[in-house]
Structures are given as C-alpha cells and as structure tokens.
Amino acid sequence: MNLWTTWLFITLNLLISTNGLVRTSYGNWNLERIGDGNTPSFLIDESKNQFLLDGLPFRYISGSIHYFRIPRERWEERLGKVRALGFNAIQYYIPWNAHELEEGNHDFSGILDFAEFSSMAFHKYNLWTILRIGPYICGEWENGGLPAWLLNKNVTKQRSSDPVFTREVEKWFETLLPRVKPLLRKNGGPVLMLQIENEYGSYGVCDKQYLRFLRDLTRAHVGDDVLLFTTDGASEKLLKCGTVEGVFPTVDFGPTDNKKDIESYFQIQRKYAPNAPFVNSEYYPGWLVLWGQKRQDLPSPQTIINGAQTMYSLGASMNFYMIHGGTNFGFWNGAETEAPCISSYDYDAPISEAGDVTAKYLEIRKWIKGLTDWTTPPLDVQGNSPKARYGKIKMRLAHSNGNSNGNGFMGDFTDPGDCVDSERPLSFEKMKHFLGLIAYQSKINSCGNLTIPSFGDFVYVYLNGKYIDTLTRRYYNLTRSSVILGGCRNDGEDRLFLLVENQGRQTFETINDRKGILSEVYLNGEAVHFWTQCGIKLPIQSEESQDYNRKAMKKILRNKLSKDNQKQGVFVGVLEVEAAADTWLDTTGWGKGIAIVNGRNLGRYWPTEGPQMTLYIPAEYLKVGDNLVMMVELEGATDACTSTTACVADFIDHPIFHFGK
C-alpha cells in the first residue's frame, strides 16, 4: 500500500474487509483501486463529511436542466450558459413515461437521448451529472413521470411495494439502468450519483419496503460502489419517511436571508446523515406557474445570493432548481391539486425559457466569480439568440371540431384503428390513447338535460355539428357537469359529439388520475348507450414529425377552407419566413386550444384563463419559406376572429405573462 493509499485509509476511517473492500454507510468501494489516484470514483469521506471525486475532496454547485424540455438543437447552447455561470455540474430527471409512452415501446432517440445530453455536458463543458432516475419524478410533468398505462394494471397503490407496481418498475430499470451504467463515474463517465424516488417523505405512504426495493434493484444493476441518494423537504417528518438505510439523504429548501433557518435545515439532514456533507438538492430561484394563477411571489436576486452564500460558507453542495426550465411542449405538462401547469416551464429561472441570460443569472455569476476558493470560475457568457417579430397572418377555419364525417376533424386526425365501439364510454387509459384529445359520439332520441357525473378534464359538447358548451373539472372539482341540449330533430338521428381533453395528469401527490369520460352519460336521467370513440392523433413529442401528421396537414390544406365565422374548430395559416429566429405566438384573442407549427406541437394555449399568453417557437422549428401553422381552437376565439372570413395569429419577439395585482 503506497503513501497515498495509507493516507486515504486513515482519513476515511473505514473498515477494510479481507477482499479489499471499503465498507461505508452508503456502499462498498475497493480501496486499492481508489487509492491509486488514477481510478475514477465518487464516494463520501465520512471522517470529514465531504465528497471524494477520484480520491480528492469535492463539492458541487449545479443546476437543474431537463433535456426533454429543450429542443435537441439547443442543448449545447443551454449547457454552455450553465457552465459560464461557474457551475461544475448539472442535475436532471429521467421521465419514464416520455421514454415508454406505450407499454413495451422504448424511445431514447432525439430529444430523449439523455446519454448524449450528459456526454455533451461533460466533454464540451466539463459538467458532471447528478442523475435522478425515479421511477417517480414529479417535476410538474404529466403524471409525475409515471406511464399512464400503469392505470390499466390494477395497481392498488402507486409508489409502493405493491407487487404489480414493483414488477413494472423492475422491467423499466432493466431497460434504463444498462444505459446509465456506462455513464457512471466509476466507468469513466460524468454521472456522480443516482437519486431514487423523489421527495418520498411527502407522499404519506412511508413504505420502507418500497425504498429498500428501489435501493437493492438499482444496486443489482449498477453495483454497490455507486452512491445513491434521496431528496426530501428539510423537516424531520419528511426525512423519517423519505430515507432508507444505505442511501445518502439530502434535503431541499428555497432562498432565505435567515442564516439560522438554513443551519437548522442542514442539522435536520445531519441527524439522518451524521457523517456526510450538507446538500441542498433543490434550491429554488424561481417557481412553477399554474393556469389561472393571478400572482407570482418570487425571491429577490439578493435573497437568492444570500442563501447561496450561507450554504457555501457551511461547506454545502447545492443545486439550483431550475437553472433553466424550458418548455412543456406537446401534452407533457402535469397538474397540481389546484390547477394544471402552463405550457411554459420558464420557472422564472436564471436562464429563460428561450435560453436568454437574465438579471438573476448575472447576479449568480457575479457571486460565484467572487468565491476565492471555488475552482470552476465563470466563463464568458454567450449572447442571446436572435428574436423575430413576424407579424400577423390569416388563420382560416379548415373544419368544425364537431364535424364527425370523413372529411372533418375525425377524418383528418384518426385512422380506422383509432376508433372503438362500445356500449359505454371508454376512458383514455382503456383506449390506450393517453394524451391529448378523444372524440366520443353517439345518436340520441331527444334533447334535454345532459349530465356526465365523472370525467377528466374538459368536455366540449356538440349537437349535430354545433358547439353547445363546455363541461369542466376545473381545479379538480366538478364545477359544471351538465348542460341543456336543445334543437333536436327527435328522429333518432341527432348526433351527440363530445370532444374530451386531458389537460395533464396530477403530479403531486400522485393519484389514479384517469382521463376521458369515466361514468355513464345521462340524458334526462337515462344512460346513453352505444358509443364510438376515436383517439385524435396530434403530435405528442415536440420534435415529432411523423409521416401521418404531415399527411394530415396536407389533407387539411386540400380541403376548401371555410368562410364561416364559426369560432371553434381547426384553423390553418401560412407563416412566411425569410430568416428563421426565435419567436412567440401571441394567442391573445383566442380561447383555449393547441398550437402546432410544421408538425411540432408547441403546447396548449388558454389566454382567457392566463397568465401565459404566448407560446415559444424555437428558430429550429421554422424554415425559410412557408411554415404551416395550425390552431385547434376548443372553446371559441373571440377578438382574434373579428373578420367574417378569417382569424388572425400574431408572431411577436417576446413572451407575455399577465399576472393580476
């Protein structure tokens, strides 16, 4: 044993078994390999309450940045701005449902290639990765990252030791962790440690058997010489249920000017990790936004810096959640108990949704630059990307949402295999159409009081192709579940058409948040039977460009555009671009719906509810020449459709959020 190995042995103050393994509270490491000074490793020095990276003392200042919320073409730009701050690591979740939207079909390509994301961060910018593997992630993401098809599995309790749930987690980890393993530090990669679950202490189940299952399953795939950790709110109650033996517990809390509060938070962590470093895994420089939110209370830049300085003075490692939020493209926004999350995940983060440097960013960079003992100094900051104001274009009605004939909405956006006949309505989950919209239609014999006791989340009611009203499950309480139908012909051929929208499954606490029509549909107290339901096929991933979607767009353009002033339906227009640049679609004057540009789903708009008024369009989503714009208007455009022949969409060079006072 050389002098370096001897010194490491003394400082670690650990027992060495006969086979040369170092046994710590959080795993087993080969001391001979670590002590040679050349072998990659990451572990905790329990004698000095510090991390050791490749045998040397280490701590990190990292930022959360989600590969799945950023256009693939912008990864390098956004990562470069994280490094320019002076950070030395990034942190991100892996959303199971994005990688396995349909059971058994896995996707790790394009925007979902997390291995390339971490490799780019490491090789281009020397940024380490703190990886959060789930299976549950929260993150204000659809269903907290859990696949919706789990709701078809008769799971008694998700995120528990229910054998039905754990069997599916085993299958997922068998696919995921072999992709993670080459990235681990011990294998020369950038991933330092792995978080299992997420804020489990807040879940209220306190199933230690489940946490042990995740710990043992992860170690079986990656080895017991990889540091695993948990994250929970900084309270004893939360740590009591969120931690498990052999896994390093960390805490999360937001900015404060009160040093004693921060010290007390870390002392709570130390009670559960007496020989480990202080870590705040989620330090919040901003916060999420919900539809209908009227105000946003955020910490000042100075409070953010004061809290960070206190943590740094205590020797802590910290992660800024979020350093860059990005966008909930497609249908991937989640929902809280109060309301769904907006399409933007800007989070008021130091790096804006469009990747721009903010005043908050510059203050953090200035603080890090002043740390005399920090070994990763800030770099020159890249400039912000160009922005363009393209102006207004005409949007013409292609067809009504309630038109169920072959040339209408269902004809353009469904295949025969997307439709199912049944006596009673089927949910999104039973249809295996998990996101977006499903159209339900039936024939009725008379008009009257239409009631749907249980549904999720919005039901747009049409009779004989005419929009009647919207039923809502707003804020997850039924605020309107019935409507009066009038004007029937009473010949048995009146068509009832219900377009149902999934506005995003709840992320916290995770519940069995099923979508679609979840009960009988009653007309004057009698159940309506014999339904045809069709999954509406719209782009799901932000970079999706399937042949089917392109054909559907072309089919719409071949249709004779309506001059009707009806304000619900599919509207199309052409944006002419001479030079592609970032822009925003201003939805002011529209009602509620979904916007798609060149087959890329920008997300949901809802300006009548707010506060988000604009949808971000990266330059890479545009092309020189004609760009096809489609807006699926669900509730009815107002001021945007003052003309009798066309509506208007406006493309501006900045985002707009309207918060009340």
C-alpha atoms as one frame of an Amber mdcrd trajectory, in Angstrom:
protein
   0.000   0.000   0.000   1.549   3.323  -1.079   1.546   6.571   0.958  -1.491
   7.939  -0.887  -3.490   4.800  -0.122  -2.393   4.869   3.510  -3.478   8.498
   3.881  -6.838   7.782   2.281  -7.343   4.818   4.589  -6.762   6.984   7.663
  -8.965   9.864   6.533 -11.823   7.591   5.563 -11.640   5.837   8.924 -13.268
   2.787   7.429 -13.049  -0.964   7.942 -11.460  -2.955   5.134 -12.618  -6.493
   4.617 -10.280  -9.271   3.586 -11.235  -8.861  -0.068 -10.056  -5.239  -0.090
 -13.433  -3.507   0.042 -14.044  -0.248   1.870 -17.365  -0.509   3.683 -19.113
   2.833   4.149 -22.595   3.773   5.230 -23.534   4.170   1.557 -21.832   1.313
  -0.274 -18.636  -0.640  -0.758 -15.552   0.622  -2.601 -12.258  -1.012  -3.488
  -9.672   0.999  -1.592  -6.742  -0.294  -3.645  -8.352   0.974  -6.850  -9.428
   4.317  -5.400  -6.131   4.897  -3.701  -4.039   4.694  -6.850  -5.078   8.265
  -7.642  -5.963   7.359 -11.241  -9.142   5.338 -10.928 -12.453   7.176 -11.370
 -14.669   7.076  -8.284 -17.176   9.093  -6.295 -17.922   8.459  -2.627 -18.302
  10.081   0.781 -15.386  10.603   3.151 -17.247  10.004   6.414 -14.365  11.169
   8.567 -14.511  14.678   7.081 -18.138  14.953   5.945 -17.139  15.512   2.336
 -17.350  14.010  -1.113 -14.316  12.480  -2.769 -14.131  12.627  -6.552 -11.369
  10.417  -7.941  -9.895  10.422  -4.438  -9.869  14.215  -3.958 -12.186  16.466
  -1.901 -15.089  17.748  -3.974 -18.306  19.687  -3.796 -20.651  20.952  -6.447
 -22.774  23.890  -7.465 -25.152  22.503 -10.046 -28.278  23.496 -11.914 -31.354
  21.518 -12.897 -31.856  21.467 -16.648 -34.139  18.946 -18.370 -33.109  17.514
 -21.725 -36.731  16.637 -22.528 -37.846  20.277 -22.220 -35.247  21.718 -24.609
 -35.022  21.347 -28.410 -32.188  18.959 -29.172 -30.583  21.605 -31.364 -30.300
  23.932 -28.353 -28.714  21.551 -25.854 -25.195  22.822 -26.405 -26.213  26.480
 -26.119 -28.092  25.953 -22.852 -25.375  23.772 -21.309 -22.771  26.371 -22.266
 -24.653  29.011 -20.314 -24.791  26.756 -17.266 -21.018  26.334 -17.418 -20.473
  30.073 -17.977 -22.086  30.701 -14.590 -19.202  28.890 -12.939 -21.225  25.757
 -12.167 -19.474  22.409 -12.266 -22.471  20.071 -12.585 -26.000  19.635 -13.898
 -28.894  17.703 -12.425 -31.896  16.213 -14.202 -34.740  13.694 -14.009 -35.490
  10.813 -16.347 -39.259  10.725 -17.101 -40.298   7.107 -17.523 -43.490   7.967
 -19.428 -41.691  10.005 -22.097 -39.392   7.056 -22.808 -42.177   4.445 -22.667
 -45.385   6.201 -23.663 -46.778   2.893 -24.894 -46.031  -0.188 -22.839 -43.002
  -2.064 -24.146 -42.037   0.553 -26.762 -38.963   2.465 -25.601 -37.544   5.617
 -27.124 -34.129   7.081 -26.283 -33.636   8.988 -29.517 -33.587  12.668 -30.419
 -34.727  14.895 -27.584 -34.864  11.784 -25.321 -31.186  10.810 -25.697 -30.143
  11.609 -22.121 -26.831   9.780 -22.532 -25.821  12.198 -25.277 -27.003  15.116
 -23.134 -24.712  14.153 -20.247 -21.842  13.303 -22.577 -22.130  16.684 -24.265
 -22.184  18.447 -20.891 -19.093  16.549 -19.769 -16.900  16.528 -22.856 -17.777
  20.013 -24.062 -18.083  21.874 -20.754 -16.631  19.632 -18.009 -20.003  19.479
 -16.266 -20.677  16.493 -14.024 -24.163  14.954 -13.840 -26.331  14.323 -10.793
 -28.937  11.892 -12.121 -32.457  11.359 -10.777 -33.765   8.038 -12.074 -37.179
   7.862 -10.386 -39.298   5.924 -11.162 -41.443   8.836  -9.912 -40.009  12.297
 -10.586 -42.758  14.931 -10.036 -41.103  17.822 -11.936 -44.532  19.254 -12.828
 -44.501  16.639 -15.593 -47.500  14.624 -16.820 -48.406  12.029 -14.150 -45.173
  12.743 -12.276 -43.261  10.773 -14.908 -45.162   7.529 -14.351 -46.678   5.987
 -17.505 -50.446   6.338 -17.748 -50.722   2.717 -18.861 -49.959   1.721 -15.274
 -53.551   2.731 -14.568 -54.623  -0.346 -16.560 -52.603  -2.642 -14.314 -54.855
  -2.671 -11.233 -52.125  -1.181  -9.069 -53.501  -0.823  -5.554 -51.079   1.964
  -4.650 -48.522   3.542  -6.942 -45.091   4.323  -5.495 -45.407   1.465  -3.025
 -44.307  -2.140  -2.556 -47.472  -3.284  -4.327 -46.089  -6.233  -6.355 -47.929
  -5.149  -9.507 -46.210  -1.768  -9.372 -42.752  -3.082  -8.449 -42.879  -5.653
 -11.251 -43.315  -2.848 -13.790 -40.502  -0.841 -12.184 -38.234  -3.883 -12.485
 -38.956  -4.080 -16.223 -38.257  -0.357 -16.662 -34.993  -0.425 -14.712 -33.888
  -3.468 -16.719 -34.123  -1.214 -19.773 -32.940   2.062 -18.233 -30.030   1.177
 -15.958 -27.895  -0.641 -18.554 -27.945   2.698 -20.405 -26.976   4.561 -17.252
 -24.167   2.240 -16.193 -21.581   3.278 -18.831 -22.121   6.909 -17.790 -21.202
   6.306 -14.156 -18.042   7.889 -12.785 -16.586   4.519 -11.846 -16.710   3.680
 -15.563 -15.063   6.936 -16.580 -18.328   8.778 -17.213 -19.846  12.013 -15.865
 -22.604  10.643 -13.598 -21.577  11.008  -9.954 -24.576   9.664  -8.077 -28.152
   8.456  -8.589 -31.291   9.644  -6.853 -34.004   7.048  -6.263 -37.624   8.209
  -5.991 -38.327  11.884  -5.291 -39.449  13.593  -2.087 -40.965  10.301  -0.976
 -41.398  11.578   2.570 -44.129  13.894   1.284 -46.125  11.044  -0.237 -47.647
   9.934   3.051 -47.222   6.209   2.473 -43.930   5.716   4.342 -43.327   2.352
   2.702 -39.759   1.495   3.651 -40.060  -1.856   1.912 -40.551   0.026  -1.363
 -37.469   2.199  -0.803 -35.396  -0.884   0.020 -36.683  -2.495  -3.148 -35.518
   0.507  -5.231 -32.149   0.580  -3.456 -31.483  -3.119  -3.976 -32.794  -3.156
  -7.543 -30.571  -0.216  -8.506 -27.504  -1.756  -6.896 -28.165  -5.040  -8.634
 -27.789  -3.221 -11.954 -25.038  -0.683 -11.247 -23.127  -2.215  -8.315 -22.824
  -1.259  -4.660 -19.909   1.074  -5.370 -22.228   3.781  -6.740 -23.546   6.480
  -4.433 -27.344   6.514  -4.207 -29.241   9.387  -2.638 -32.722  10.635  -1.764
 -34.172  14.147  -1.645 -36.825  15.383   0.783 -38.048  18.599   2.298 -35.989
  19.788   5.250 -38.178  18.533   8.068 -37.738  15.571  10.367 -41.165  14.208
   9.479 -40.350  14.140   5.768 -36.883  12.662   6.194 -38.222   9.986   8.502
 -40.374   8.539   5.724 -38.254   9.542   2.734 -34.930   7.977   3.735 -33.705
   4.402   3.833 -30.573   2.804   5.234 -27.607   2.673   2.885 -28.831   5.608
   0.771 -27.459   9.125   1.297 -30.241  11.552   2.385 -30.263  15.131   1.059
 -32.729  17.972   1.626 -34.339  20.753  -0.386 -35.417  24.269   0.563 -35.728
  27.699  -1.000 -33.882  31.007  -0.584 -33.949  32.881   2.699 -31.978  35.697
   4.281 -32.143  33.918   7.638 -28.866  32.071   8.247 -30.237  30.259  11.277
 -33.007  28.729   9.189 -30.501  27.315   6.725 -28.320  25.992   9.532 -31.343
  24.305  11.086 -32.310  22.674   7.780 -28.873  21.154   7.406 -28.840  19.994
  11.015 -32.000  18.044  10.287 -30.197  16.435   7.360 -27.200  15.697   9.568
 -29.405  13.851  12.032 -30.078  11.325   9.274 -26.588  11.530   7.740 -24.209
  12.282  10.638 -21.015  11.690   8.652 -21.950  13.129   5.291 -21.725  16.514
   3.548 -24.528  19.053   3.543 -26.525  19.020   0.285 -29.488  21.081  -0.855
 -30.740  19.186  -3.901 -33.384  21.753  -4.840 -32.658  25.422  -4.149 -35.403
  27.464  -5.785 -34.502  30.702  -7.606 -37.985  30.660  -9.174 -41.199  28.657
  -9.099 -43.783  26.925 -11.266 -46.906  28.601 -12.682 -50.442  27.213 -12.996
 -53.271  28.143 -15.319 -55.431  30.750 -13.669 -52.680  31.940 -11.343 -53.134
  35.611 -10.522 -49.838  36.446  -8.844 -46.270  35.203  -8.599 -44.268  35.752
  -5.434 -40.563  35.223  -6.066 -37.400  35.722  -4.031 -35.268  38.735  -4.866
 -31.900  38.147  -6.531 -30.214  39.353  -3.345 -32.086  36.830  -1.193 -31.078
  34.075  -3.626 -27.431  35.136  -3.320 -27.615  35.498   0.461 -28.982  31.991
   0.871 -26.438  30.529  -1.527 -23.583  32.260   0.290 -24.757  30.896   3.633
 -24.860  27.373   2.242 -21.450  27.799   0.651 -19.965  29.083   3.931 -21.237
  25.927   5.620 -19.373  23.789   3.093 -22.559  22.605   1.394 -23.130  21.440
  -2.147 -26.210  22.877  -3.806 -28.391  22.518  -6.866 -30.406  25.388  -8.324
 -33.871  24.104  -9.329 -34.332  25.259 -12.044 -31.298  26.931 -13.576 -33.106
  26.613 -16.925 -36.702  25.441 -17.126 -37.523  25.138 -20.818 -40.942  24.247
 -22.215 -43.694  21.683 -21.678 -44.011  21.033 -25.395 -46.812  18.805 -26.610
 -49.125  17.414 -23.950 -46.480  16.864 -21.279 -47.429  19.466 -18.693 -48.527
  17.998 -15.391 -51.075  19.340 -12.926 -51.118  20.264  -9.272 -54.097  19.851
  -6.975 -55.241  23.410  -7.686 -54.898  23.534 -11.479 -52.896  22.288 -14.479
 -49.406  23.631 -15.153 -48.944  26.040 -18.043 -47.085  25.115 -21.228 -44.107
  27.297 -20.381 -41.688  25.913 -17.813 -39.748  29.165 -17.699 -39.882  28.880
 -13.883 -38.500  32.423 -13.700 -35.159  30.614 -13.854 -31.829  32.439 -14.312
 -31.744  31.171 -17.912 -35.090  31.980 -19.523 -37.349  29.636 -21.473 -35.737
  30.858 -24.710 -32.240  30.382 -23.279 -31.617  34.052 -22.564 -29.419  35.424
 -19.796 -31.408  37.297 -17.143 -30.515  39.770 -14.402 -30.808  36.901 -11.945
 -28.253  34.938 -13.981 -25.760  37.798 -13.923 -26.090  38.178 -10.146 -25.398
  34.472  -9.569 -22.429  34.577 -11.931 -21.058  37.642 -10.126 -21.385  35.848
  -6.783 -19.551  32.746  -7.999 -16.834  34.869  -9.565 -16.198  36.360  -6.127
 -15.653  32.974  -4.425 -11.882  32.920  -3.978 -11.685  29.190  -3.218 -14.033
  27.981  -5.983 -12.086  26.085  -8.628 -14.540  26.390 -11.547 -14.507  30.086
 -12.447 -17.197  31.558 -14.709 -16.562  31.731 -18.440 -17.513  34.364 -20.978
 -21.285  34.419 -21.460 -22.696  33.522 -24.861 -25.008  36.093 -26.415 -28.749
  35.622 -26.510 -30.301  34.151 -29.633 -31.912  36.438 -32.239 -35.634  37.091
 -31.886 -38.090  37.938 -34.664 -41.420  39.739 -34.916 -43.005  38.181 -37.992
 -46.340  39.913 -37.548 -49.883  38.768 -38.226 -51.118  36.051 -40.521 -54.626
  34.972 -41.527 -55.963  31.769 -39.969 -58.884  30.189 -41.809 -61.265  27.566
 -40.484 -60.475  24.190 -42.038 -63.393  22.430 -40.372 -65.500  22.332 -37.243
 -64.429  20.221 -34.283 -67.927  18.775 -34.102 -67.979  17.600 -37.713 -67.718
  13.813 -37.479 -67.952  12.993 -41.178 -64.998  11.573 -43.063 -63.785  14.954
 -44.271 -63.872  16.575 -40.831 -61.831  16.573 -37.633 -62.075  12.819 -37.071
 -61.374  12.088 -40.718 -58.190  14.133 -40.783 -56.757  13.066 -37.438 -57.780
   9.461 -36.956 -57.094   6.122 -38.563 -59.725   3.368 -38.571 -57.724   1.605
 -35.877 -58.001   4.654 -33.619 -61.760   4.178 -33.161 -63.519   1.715 -30.856
 -67.226   0.963 -30.473 -68.616   0.178 -27.036 -71.866   0.187 -25.120 -70.476
   2.601 -22.505 -67.829   5.308 -22.925 -64.201   4.219 -22.548 -61.513   6.209
 -20.726 -58.276   7.446 -22.283 -56.498   4.613 -20.483 -58.835   1.904 -21.775
 -58.449   3.349 -25.258 -54.654   3.324 -24.798 -54.705   6.881 -26.072 -53.091
   8.542 -23.100 -52.601  12.197 -24.064 -54.423  14.984 -25.857 -57.975  14.504
 -27.148 -60.557  11.765 -27.660 -63.809  12.241 -29.605 -66.918  10.413 -28.359
 -70.080  10.223 -30.459 -73.491   8.638 -30.163 -77.005   9.061 -31.542 -79.729
  10.323 -29.238 -83.521  10.246 -29.489 -84.321  13.549 -27.837 -82.877  16.673
 -26.237 -82.891  17.737 -22.613 -80.553  17.652 -19.625 -77.178  16.090 -20.491
 -75.178  15.076 -17.398 -71.751  13.449 -17.057 -71.040  12.755 -13.371 -67.356
  11.902 -13.777 -64.849  12.944 -16.425 -61.387  14.420 -16.894 -60.771  17.190
 -17.700 -62.821  19.198 -20.264 -65.807  18.053 -22.329 -66.665  20.183 -25.383
 -70.289  19.390 -26.232 -71.627  19.461 -29.819 -75.067  18.577 -31.149 -75.459
  17.924 -34.876 -72.121  19.655 -35.506 -72.969  22.769 -33.493 -70.978  23.720
 -30.400 -73.199  23.892 -27.296 -70.999  24.406 -24.242 -68.037  23.138 -22.203
 -68.215  20.940 -19.126 -65.255  21.434 -16.793 -63.474  19.704 -13.993 -61.588
  22.862 -13.148 -59.257  22.697 -10.164 -60.190  19.028  -9.877 -63.654  19.702
  -8.501 -66.620  19.270 -10.805 -67.787  22.812 -11.363 -70.032  22.043 -14.307
 -71.172  18.538 -15.183 -74.438  19.155 -17.033 -75.859  21.208 -19.890 -79.264
  21.592 -21.546 -79.428  20.359 -25.148 -81.981  21.977 -27.431 -82.936  21.923
 -31.106 -83.126  18.174 -31.646 -84.952  16.765 -34.664 -86.165  13.872 -32.460
 -85.832  11.379 -35.304 -83.275   9.133 -33.628 -80.526  10.557 -35.836 -79.419
  13.520 -33.700 -75.664  13.273 -33.262 -74.119  13.942 -29.857 -70.400  14.658
 -30.219 -68.206  15.062 -27.112 -64.605  16.165 -27.561 -62.704  15.421 -24.339
 -59.355  16.930 -23.389 -56.783  15.582 -20.948 -55.302  18.795 -19.519 -52.462
  16.956 -17.720 -52.407  14.301 -15.022 -51.698  15.300 -11.471 -48.038  15.167
 -10.475 -48.217  15.609  -6.712 -49.460  13.786  -4.913 -49.571  11.027  -7.490
 -53.125   9.724  -7.761 -55.010   7.488 -10.141 -55.837  10.481 -12.311 -57.782
   8.846 -15.109 -58.935  10.868 -18.087 -61.850  10.881 -20.509 -65.466  10.031
 -19.740 -65.331   7.995 -16.545 -69.030   7.340 -15.939 -72.245   6.855 -17.817
 -73.522   9.783 -19.858 -77.101  10.599 -18.879 -79.784  12.331 -20.930 -82.821
  13.217 -18.847 -81.700  10.663 -16.275 -81.332   7.795 -18.748 -77.917   6.412
 -19.714 -76.886   6.936 -23.336 -75.579   3.676 -24.812 -73.605   2.664 -27.909
 -70.628   4.952 -28.386 -67.898   5.328 -30.961 -64.748   6.872 -29.522 -61.686
   7.856 -31.518 -58.259   8.963 -30.327 -57.356  12.225 -32.061 -53.878  11.825
 -33.464 -51.931  15.034 -32.910 -48.146  15.326 -32.483 -47.067  14.418 -28.945
 -43.310  14.995 -28.770 -42.095  18.481 -29.631 -39.789  17.210 -32.370 -42.235
  14.657 -33.696 -42.616  14.788 -37.459 -44.394  11.571 -38.374 -45.494  10.888
 -41.923 -49.036  10.594 -40.657 -49.005  14.110 -39.243 -47.550  15.562 -42.435
 -50.220  13.807 -44.479 -52.922  15.070 -42.159 -51.673  18.644 -42.556 -51.619
  18.320 -46.347 -55.124  16.865 -46.284 -56.349  19.880 -44.348 -54.810  22.240
 -46.892 -56.511  20.360 -49.733 -59.883  20.940 -48.061 -61.814  24.004 -49.129
 -61.242  26.497 -46.359 -64.446  27.692 -44.773 -65.583  31.306 -44.828 -67.925
  30.544 -41.940 -67.386  32.730 -38.892 -67.748  29.759 -36.519 -65.127  30.208
 -33.838 -64.440  26.620 -32.717 -62.501  24.303 -34.974 -59.193  23.663 -36.691
 -57.683  26.851 -38.115 -54.754  26.860 -40.520 -52.475  29.541 -41.887 -49.090
  30.024 -43.521 -46.252  31.995 -41.930 -43.690  33.228 -44.454 -40.149  33.392
 -43.049 -37.084  34.905 -44.684 -34.699  34.147 -41.814 -35.579  31.738 -39.002
 -35.319  33.130 -35.466 -36.949  32.524 -32.101 -40.456  33.943 -31.922 -43.651
  33.703 -29.881 -47.204  33.009 -30.996 -49.393  35.580 -29.260 -52.716  33.853
 -28.533 -54.451  36.970 -27.223 -57.998  36.972 -28.576 -58.174  33.205 -28.915
 -59.970  30.943 -26.445 -58.355  27.655 -25.476 -56.573  25.087 -27.558 -53.429
  23.556 -29.025 -50.943  25.144 -31.442 -48.822  23.230 -33.962 -46.166  24.621
 -36.305 -44.717  22.453 -39.073 -45.967  19.351 -37.288 -44.367  20.322 -33.957
 -46.694  20.620 -31.010 -45.945  23.882 -29.173 -48.283  23.057 -26.309 -51.587
  24.388 -25.006 -52.794  27.957 -25.039 -55.504  29.411 -22.784 -55.334  33.212
 -22.786 -58.840  33.586 -21.351 -57.514  31.947 -18.178 -53.904  33.130 -18.275
 -51.367  34.056 -17.163 -49.458  32.659 -20.173 -50.441  34.495 -23.348 -47.689
  33.408 -25.759 -46.196  30.111 -26.925 -42.448  29.874 -27.516 -41.308  28.805
 -31.005 -37.577  27.997 -31.317 -35.928  29.044 -34.556 -35.238  25.382 -35.340
 -38.977  24.734 -35.611 -39.198  27.163 -38.533 -37.824  27.041 -42.055 -37.129
  29.622 -44.722 -40.248  29.928 -46.836 -43.746  28.779 -45.939 -44.453  27.418
 -42.463 -47.742  25.665 -41.743 -49.479  26.922 -38.589 -52.419  25.031 -37.097
 -54.526  26.012 -34.094 -57.059  23.573 -32.682 -59.465  26.027 -31.048 -61.619
  24.268 -28.472 -63.656  26.962 -26.728 -64.009  29.650 -29.369 -61.823  32.505
 -30.486 -63.115  35.993 -29.741 -61.156  39.129 -30.627 -58.852  37.155 -32.930
 -61.804  36.404 -35.203 -63.465  39.767 -35.754 -63.386  39.259 -39.518 -66.168
  37.239 -41.132 -63.700  35.374 -43.344 -60.581  34.739 -41.261 -58.984  34.924
 -37.824 -55.568  36.366 -37.013 -52.464  34.894 -35.372 -49.678  37.256 -34.336
 -45.989  36.328 -34.063 -44.026  38.633 -31.748 -40.465  38.859 -30.404 -41.069
  38.454 -26.665 -43.137  36.418 -24.197 -46.212  37.794 -22.405 -47.496  36.722
 -18.988 -50.427  38.533 -17.388 -50.424  38.208 -13.605 -53.016  40.105 -11.595
 -52.022  42.586  -8.926
